[in-house]
Amino acid sequence: MRIGYMWRGAVVAVVATLMVAAPAAATQPQATTFALDGHFTGPNTIEGTWTATGVVNDAGSYTETFWFAGETVHVEKVLTGSRGTIVLRVNTVVEWISPCTAIFRAGAWQIAGQTGAYERLTGGGTPAAEAAGYGDVCTGEIHLIHQGRRTSTNPRPSAAARPAIAPAPARPVFPDIQRAPHVRGSLRPRDPRTSDSRA
């Protein structure tokens, strides 16, 4: 009988030691949605507000810098919230559906930096933006939704395990652009189908 009690006591002690020594379980991957509403502040800059739901549940302001390489646009967004900062890197293809409006297809987005409570946040998603996203150079408005299907707060993975995303070009390459009508400071790519040469 005494041996049985001693055995059970030893097992309990070992389990307790393992529980103390083991690191806290990492958060399982969850879906997260970032919704951004902004406006152009220059030829390659945007600022606005953002909200997020899912593993990230926060809101705040953001700034964005973008540059073109052919039809692909490379973007870096700095999201500042109440609990820290998240940096998103985005590559996507721009498709102009009217002289004023562009939509975004294919590509991918990835969390490229983080501070504060988001220090261990990793993840990304494809496509780069959901179908509801658009940019309007005539009004200066831009609305984008980034959806992630494997965002987590696990320790940062190795480079080989991160979502594939093309590196940004070493030097920004801007397309031939012209000022959008009636919108001061808003720019759009020149439409090769028109002979309008106004700046």
ABEGO torsion letter per residue (X at the ends): XAAAAAAAAAAAAAAAAAAAABBBBBBBBBBBBBBBBBBBABAABBBEBBBBBEABBBBEBBBBBBBBBEABBBBBBBBBBAAEBBBBBBBBBBBBABAABBBBBEEBBBBABBBEAAAABBEEBOBABBAABBBBAAAGBBBBBBBBAABBABBBBBAAABBBBBBBBABBBBBBBBBBBGBBGBBBBBBAABABABX
